[in-house]
Amino acid sequence: MLSGIFRFRGGKASREKLIRDLASCLNERAYARLQEIVSEDIVIADVNTRQFSGRDWMLSSERELSRRIPDRKLVIETMHHFEDAVLVSGRYESRNADVAGPAMWRVGFSGDKIVRIDVTRADNRMTLPKFAAHFANY
């Protein structure tokens, strides 16, 4: 019985570490490390815009967004485990008013990879799918 509890706690810790590693990679623009964290067919969705899939798309869009808004920083505040996902709340820091502010993510996993990120932002603020749809001509 205790082994089941410890396995479950280890799963939570592993998922939280993946999320912290994801934020670190994005903040440091460490795209090679990012490839190790997300699945090849990752889906990133914004409920107000659209969804995109694929690690190549994600890396390309992140590079372009970082080029245009180099001071963007992701800060994680809380993580709550819910079924097979983690609900994350935090904020983006930036001098750009369309980027700065609170955000929430639902992060899905398969094994040791992040396979889905659903992002919600108030006041029509920037998300990666919104950026791609409006500025990168995807």
Secondary structure, 3 states (H helix, E strand, C coil): CHHHHHHHHHHHHHHHHHHHHHHHHHHHCCHHHHHHHEEEEEEEEECCCCEEECHHHHHHHHHHHHHHCCCCEEEEEEEEEECCEEEEEEEEECCCCCCCEEEEEEEEEECCEEEEEEEECHHHCCCHHHHHHHCCCC
